[in-house]
Amino acid sequence: MKNIRIISDGTACGTQVLDADGTKIEAPIKRIEWCIDATGRIGEAKITFAHPIVELQGEIKDG
């Protein structure tokens, strides 16, 4: 798992997402959702990237 930092003034233009080294992530971000779990008191963030470039590996079995 990698750490990120989300800094926001409450507006879309004033929001930045930084990697663990403090470098701004320049990928086109479509949405950021975050919440704090009232039971476990754990913060959680979900970032949706527009048009992500991915590399996938998998295995296909016959049958």
Jmol script that loads the backbone (N, CA, C; Angstrom):
load data "model"
ATOM      1  N   MET A   1       0.846  -1.168   0.000  1.00  0.00           N
ATOM      2  CA  MET A   1       0.000   0.000   0.000  1.00  0.00           C
ATOM      3  C   MET A   1       0.895   1.236   0.000  1.00  0.00           C
ATOM      4  N   LYS A   2       0.469   2.250  -0.754  1.00  0.00           N
ATOM      5  CA  LYS A   2       1.202   3.499  -0.800  1.00  0.00           C
ATOM      6  C   LYS A   2       0.371   4.597  -0.163  1.00  0.00           C
ATOM      7  N   ASN A   3       1.042   5.522   0.470  1.00  0.00           N
ATOM      8  CA  ASN A   3       0.352   6.635   1.101  1.00  0.00           C
ATOM      9  C   ASN A   3       0.194   7.788   0.127  1.00  0.00           C
ATOM     10  N   ILE A   4      -0.911   8.518   0.255  1.00  0.00           N
ATOM     11  CA  ILE A   4      -1.134   9.737  -0.499  1.00  0.00           C
ATOM     12  C   ILE A   4      -1.592  10.811   0.472  1.00  0.00           C
ATOM     13  N   ARG A   5      -1.600  12.031   0.000  1.00  0.00           N
ATOM     14  CA  ARG A   5      -2.109  13.150   0.792  1.00  0.00           C
ATOM     15  C   ARG A   5      -3.071  13.933  -0.084  1.00  0.00           C
ATOM     16  N   ILE A   6      -4.249  14.233   0.445  1.00  0.00           N
ATOM     17  CA  ILE A   6      -5.228  15.051  -0.248  1.00  0.00           C
ATOM     18  C   ILE A   6      -5.306  16.379   0.496  1.00  0.00           C
ATOM     19  N   ILE A   7      -5.058  17.464  -0.222  1.00  0.00           N
ATOM     20  CA  ILE A   7      -5.128  18.804   0.360  1.00  0.00           C
ATOM     21  C   ILE A   7      -6.213  19.560  -0.401  1.00  0.00           C
ATOM     22  N   SER A   8      -7.173  20.141   0.331  1.00  0.00           N
ATOM     23  CA  SER A   8      -8.287  20.806  -0.333  1.00  0.00           C
ATOM     24  C   SER A   8      -8.735  22.034   0.434  1.00  0.00           C
ATOM     25  N   ASP A   9      -9.157  23.051  -0.326  1.00  0.00           N
ATOM     26  CA  ASP A   9      -9.793  24.219   0.275  1.00  0.00           C
ATOM     27  C   ASP A   9     -11.312  24.112   0.159  1.00  0.00           C
ATOM     28  N   GLY A  10     -11.792  22.949  -0.257  1.00  0.00           N
ATOM     29  CA  GLY A  10     -13.226  22.714  -0.395  1.00  0.00           C
ATOM     30  C   GLY A  10     -13.740  22.907  -1.806  1.00  0.00           C
ATOM     31  N   THR A  11     -12.855  23.271  -2.738  1.00  0.00           N
ATOM     32  CA  THR A  11     -13.258  23.433  -4.131  1.00  0.00           C
ATOM     33  C   THR A  11     -12.495  22.450  -5.008  1.00  0.00           C
ATOM     34  N   ALA A  12     -13.028  22.178  -6.191  1.00  0.00           N
ATOM     35  CA  ALA A  12     -12.344  21.266  -7.123  1.00  0.00           C
ATOM     36  C   ALA A  12     -10.998  21.840  -7.566  1.00  0.00           C
ATOM     37  N   CYS A  13     -10.964  23.137  -7.862  1.00  0.00           N
ATOM     38  CA  CYS A  13      -9.710  23.761  -8.317  1.00  0.00           C
ATOM     39  C   CYS A  13      -8.681  23.872  -7.200  1.00  0.00           C
ATOM     40  N   GLY A  14      -9.132  23.913  -5.969  1.00  0.00           N
ATOM     41  CA  GLY A  14      -8.225  24.050  -4.836  1.00  0.00           C
ATOM     42  C   GLY A  14      -7.859  22.735  -4.182  1.00  0.00           C
ATOM     43  N   THR A  15      -8.069  21.634  -4.883  1.00  0.00           N
ATOM     44  CA  THR A  15      -7.763  20.308  -4.336  1.00  0.00           C
ATOM     45  C   THR A  15      -6.567  19.717  -5.063  1.00  0.00           C
ATOM     46  N   GLN A  16      -5.626  19.192  -4.286  1.00  0.00           N
ATOM     47  CA  GLN A  16      -4.445  18.543  -4.842  1.00  0.00           C
ATOM     48  C   GLN A  16      -4.307  17.164  -4.230  1.00  0.00           C
ATOM     49  N   VAL A  17      -3.796  16.230  -5.023  1.00  0.00           N
ATOM     50  CA  VAL A  17      -3.480  14.887  -4.539  1.00  0.00           C
ATOM     51  C   VAL A  17      -1.980  14.706  -4.709  1.00  0.00           C
ATOM     52  N   LEU A  18      -1.317  14.379  -3.603  1.00  0.00           N
ATOM     53  CA  LEU A  18       0.138  14.234  -3.593  1.00  0.00           C
ATOM     54  C   LEU A  18       0.507  12.789  -3.270  1.00  0.00           C
ATOM     55  N   ASP A  19       1.633  12.336  -3.836  1.00  0.00           N
ATOM     56  CA  ASP A  19       2.108  10.997  -3.500  1.00  0.00           C
ATOM     57  C   ASP A  19       2.880  11.038  -2.184  1.00  0.00           C
ATOM     58  N   ALA A  20       3.442   9.911  -1.792  1.00  0.00           N
ATOM     59  CA  ALA A  20       4.129   9.802  -0.498  1.00  0.00           C
ATOM     60  C   ALA A  20       5.336  10.731  -0.396  1.00  0.00           C
ATOM     61  N   ASP A  21       5.930  11.100  -1.547  1.00  0.00           N
ATOM     62  CA  ASP A  21       7.089  11.991  -1.553  1.00  0.00           C
ATOM     63  C   ASP A  21       6.703  13.462  -1.628  1.00  0.00           C
ATOM     64  N   GLY A  22       5.395  13.761  -1.711  1.00  0.00           N
ATOM     65  CA  GLY A  22       4.935  15.144  -1.789  1.00  0.00           C
ATOM     66  C   GLY A  22       4.817  15.669  -3.202  1.00  0.00           C
ATOM     67  N   THR A  23       4.969  14.793  -4.199  1.00  0.00           N
ATOM     68  CA  THR A  23       4.856  15.191  -5.600  1.00  0.00           C
ATOM     69  C   THR A  23       3.390  15.165  -6.019  1.00  0.00           C
ATOM     70  N   LYS A  24       2.944  16.224  -6.682  1.00  0.00           N
ATOM     71  CA  LYS A  24       1.554  16.309  -7.120  1.00  0.00           C
ATOM     72  C   LYS A  24       1.268  15.246  -8.172  1.00  0.00           C
ATOM     73  N   ILE A  25       0.182  14.517  -8.005  1.00  0.00           N
ATOM     74  CA  ILE A  25      -0.253  13.531  -8.988  1.00  0.00           C
ATOM     75  C   ILE A  25      -1.001  14.281 -10.081  1.00  0.00           C
ATOM     76  N   GLU A  26      -0.468  14.262 -11.284  1.00  0.00           N
ATOM     77  CA  GLU A  26      -0.997  15.064 -12.384  1.00  0.00           C
ATOM     78  C   GLU A  26      -2.053  14.337 -13.218  1.00  0.00           C
ATOM     79  N   ALA A  27      -2.348  13.102 -12.902  1.00  0.00           N
ATOM     80  CA  ALA A  27      -3.346  12.346 -13.672  1.00  0.00           C
ATOM     81  C   ALA A  27      -4.705  13.021 -13.568  1.00  0.00           C
ATOM     82  N   PRO A  28      -5.528  12.921 -14.619  1.00  0.00           N
ATOM     83  CA  PRO A  28      -6.854  13.559 -14.564  1.00  0.00           C
ATOM     84  C   PRO A  28      -7.775  12.857 -13.564  1.00  0.00           C
ATOM     85  N   ILE A  29      -8.063  13.534 -12.469  1.00  0.00           N
ATOM     86  CA  ILE A  29      -8.911  12.976 -11.418  1.00  0.00           C
ATOM     87  C   ILE A  29     -10.345  13.442 -11.659  1.00  0.00           C
ATOM     88  N   LYS A  30     -11.245  12.494 -11.686  1.00  0.00           N
ATOM     89  CA  LYS A  30     -12.651  12.793 -11.939  1.00  0.00           C
ATOM     90  C   LYS A  30     -13.421  13.052 -10.647  1.00  0.00           C
ATOM     91  N   ARG A  31     -13.067  12.322  -9.594  1.00  0.00           N
ATOM     92  CA  ARG A  31     -13.839  12.430  -8.350  1.00  0.00           C
ATOM     93  C   ARG A  31     -12.985  11.991  -7.160  1.00  0.00           C
ATOM     94  N   ILE A  32     -13.203  12.644  -6.014  1.00  0.00           N
ATOM     95  CA  ILE A  32     -12.603  12.234  -4.756  1.00  0.00           C
ATOM     96  C   ILE A  32     -13.723  12.134  -3.729  1.00  0.00           C
ATOM     97  N   GLU A  33     -13.821  10.986  -3.102  1.00  0.00           N
ATOM     98  CA  GLU A  33     -14.794  10.788  -2.028  1.00  0.00           C
ATOM     99  C   GLU A  33     -14.013  10.375  -0.783  1.00  0.00           C
ATOM    100  N   TRP A  34     -14.402  10.899   0.358  1.00  0.00           N
ATOM    101  CA  TRP A  34     -13.738  10.453   1.584  1.00  0.00           C
ATOM    102  C   TRP A  34     -14.740  10.465   2.728  1.00  0.00           C
ATOM    103  N   CYS A  35     -14.445   9.630   3.704  1.00  0.00           N
ATOM    104  CA  CYS A  35     -15.313   9.551   4.871  1.00  0.00           C
ATOM    105  C   CYS A  35     -14.495   9.031   6.056  1.00  0.00           C
ATOM    106  N   ILE A  36     -15.077   9.162   7.223  1.00  0.00           N
ATOM    107  CA  ILE A  36     -14.477   8.604   8.439  1.00  0.00           C
ATOM    108  C   ILE A  36     -15.489   7.650   9.039  1.00  0.00           C
ATOM    109  N   ASP A  37     -15.065   6.428   9.262  1.00  0.00           N
ATOM    110  CA  ASP A  37     -15.916   5.395   9.831  1.00  0.00           C
ATOM    111  C   ASP A  37     -16.164   5.713  11.306  1.00  0.00           C
ATOM    112  N   ALA A  38     -17.417   5.905  11.668  1.00  0.00           N
ATOM    113  CA  ALA A  38     -17.749   6.269  13.048  1.00  0.00           C
ATOM    114  C   ALA A  38     -17.459   5.146  14.029  1.00  0.00           C
ATOM    115  N   THR A  39     -17.529   3.910  13.567  1.00  0.00           N
ATOM    116  CA  THR A  39     -17.298   2.780  14.451  1.00  0.00           C
ATOM    117  C   THR A  39     -15.807   2.555  14.693  1.00  0.00           C
ATOM    118  N   GLY A  40     -15.059   2.392  13.610  1.00  0.00           N
ATOM    119  CA  GLY A  40     -13.630   2.104  13.735  1.00  0.00           C
ATOM    120  C   GLY A  40     -12.757   3.338  13.734  1.00  0.00           C
ATOM    121  N   ARG A  41     -13.361   4.501  13.470  1.00  0.00           N
ATOM    122  CA  ARG A  41     -12.640   5.762  13.415  1.00  0.00           C
ATOM    123  C   ARG A  41     -11.485   5.728  12.415  1.00  0.00           C
ATOM    124  N   ILE A  42     -11.753   5.107  11.263  1.00  0.00           N
ATOM    125  CA  ILE A  42     -10.755   4.973  10.212  1.00  0.00           C
ATOM    126  C   ILE A  42     -11.156   5.864   9.040  1.00  0.00           C
ATOM    127  N   GLY A  43     -10.220   6.667   8.554  1.00  0.00           N
ATOM    128  CA  GLY A  43     -10.473   7.493   7.377  1.00  0.00           C
ATOM    129  C   GLY A  43     -10.281   6.673   6.115  1.00  0.00           C
ATOM    130  N   GLU A  44     -11.100   6.956   5.110  1.00  0.00           N
ATOM    131  CA  GLU A  44     -11.027   6.217   3.847  1.00  0.00           C
ATOM    132  C   GLU A  44     -11.251   7.198   2.707  1.00  0.00           C
ATOM    133  N   ALA A  45     -10.450   7.107   1.666  1.00  0.00           N
ATOM    134  CA  ALA A  45     -10.609   7.957   0.489  1.00  0.00           C
ATOM    135  C   ALA A  45     -10.705   7.087  -0.754  1.00  0.00           C
ATOM    136  N   LYS A  46     -11.555   7.499  -1.677  1.00  0.00           N
ATOM    137  CA  LYS A  46     -11.709   6.814  -2.959  1.00  0.00           C
ATOM    138  C   LYS A  46     -11.486   7.856  -4.050  1.00  0.00           C
ATOM    139  N   ILE A  47     -10.490   7.619  -4.907  1.00  0.00           N
ATOM    140  CA  ILE A  47     -10.156   8.548  -5.984  1.00  0.00           C
ATOM    141  C   ILE A  47     -10.488   7.868  -7.308  1.00  0.00           C
ATOM    142  N   THR A  48     -11.266   8.548  -8.144  1.00  0.00           N
ATOM    143  CA  THR A  48     -11.630   8.028  -9.458  1.00  0.00           C
ATOM    144  C   THR A  48     -10.841   8.805 -10.505  1.00  0.00           C
ATOM    145  N   PHE A  49     -10.053   8.086 -11.296  1.00  0.00           N
ATOM    146  CA  PHE A  49      -9.252   8.697 -12.355  1.00  0.00           C
ATOM    147  C   PHE A  49     -10.001   8.595 -13.682  1.00  0.00           C
ATOM    148  N   ALA A  50      -9.982   9.671 -14.460  1.00  0.00           N
ATOM    149  CA  ALA A  50     -10.566   9.650 -15.798  1.00  0.00           C
ATOM    150  C   ALA A  50      -9.543   9.057 -16.767  1.00  0.00           C
ATOM    151  N   HIS A  51      -9.971   8.134 -17.583  1.00  0.00           N
ATOM    152  CA  HIS A  51      -9.137   7.516 -18.626  1.00  0.00           C
ATOM    153  C   HIS A  51      -7.817   6.960 -18.088  1.00  0.00           C
ATOM    154  N   PRO A  52      -7.872   6.082 -17.087  1.00  0.00           N
ATOM    155  CA  PRO A  52      -6.627   5.562 -16.524  1.00  0.00           C
ATOM    156  C   PRO A  52      -5.912   4.628 -17.511  1.00  0.00           C
ATOM    157  N   ILE A  53      -4.609   4.681 -17.476  1.00  0.00           N
ATOM    158  CA  ILE A  53      -3.790   3.740 -18.241  1.00  0.00           C
ATOM    159  C   ILE A  53      -3.402   2.636 -17.267  1.00  0.00           C
ATOM    160  N   VAL A  54      -3.727   1.407 -17.612  1.00  0.00           N
ATOM    161  CA  VAL A  54      -3.460   0.289 -16.709  1.00  0.00           C
ATOM    162  C   VAL A  54      -2.676  -0.801 -17.420  1.00  0.00           C
ATOM    163  N   GLU A  55      -1.985  -1.583 -16.645  1.00  0.00           N
ATOM    164  CA  GLU A  55      -1.290  -2.766 -17.146  1.00  0.00           C
ATOM    165  C   GLU A  55      -1.776  -3.937 -16.300  1.00  0.00           C
ATOM    166  N   LEU A  56      -2.354  -4.910 -16.943  1.00  0.00           N
ATOM    167  CA  LEU A  56      -2.941  -6.036 -16.232  1.00  0.00           C
ATOM    168  C   LEU A  56      -2.265  -7.340 -16.634  1.00  0.00           C
ATOM    169  N   GLN A  57      -2.177  -8.242 -15.686  1.00  0.00           N
ATOM    170  CA  GLN A  57      -1.702  -9.590 -15.951  1.00  0.00           C
ATOM    171  C   GLN A  57      -2.738 -10.543 -15.413  1.00  0.00           C
ATOM    172  N   GLY A  58      -2.931 -11.624 -16.113  1.00  0.00           N
ATOM    173  CA  GLY A  58      -3.922 -12.596 -15.646  1.00  0.00           C
ATOM    174  C   GLY A  58      -3.623 -13.971 -16.199  1.00  0.00           C
ATOM    175  N   GLU A  59      -4.469 -14.884 -15.836  1.00  0.00           N
ATOM    176  CA  GLU A  59      -4.321 -16.264 -16.276  1.00  0.00           C
ATOM    177  C   GLU A  59      -5.678 -16.728 -16.788  1.00  0.00           C
ATOM    178  N   ILE A  60      -5.660 -17.377 -17.948  1.00  0.00           N
ATOM    179  CA  ILE A  60      -6.900 -17.908 -18.521  1.00  0.00           C
ATOM    180  C   ILE A  60      -6.775 -19.424 -18.513  1.00  0.00           C
ATOM    181  N   LYS A  61      -7.787 -20.064 -17.972  1.00  0.00           N
ATOM    182  CA  LYS A  61      -7.805 -21.528 -17.915  1.00  0.00           C
ATOM    183  C   LYS A  61      -8.835 -22.051 -18.924  1.00  0.00           C
ATOM    184  N   ASP A  62      -8.522 -23.143 -19.555  1.00  0.00           N
ATOM    185  CA  ASP A  62      -9.469 -23.764 -20.482  1.00  0.00           C
ATOM    186  C   ASP A  62     -10.637 -24.343 -19.690  1.00  0.00           C
ATOM    187  N   GLY A  63     -11.819 -24.261 -20.285  1.00  0.00           N
ATOM    188  CA  GLY A  63     -12.964 -24.921 -19.666  1.00  0.00           C
ATOM    189  C   GLY A  63     -13.882 -24.000 -19.059  1.00  0.00           C
TER     190      GLY A  63
END
end "model"
wireframe off; spacefill off
backbone 0.3
color backbone group
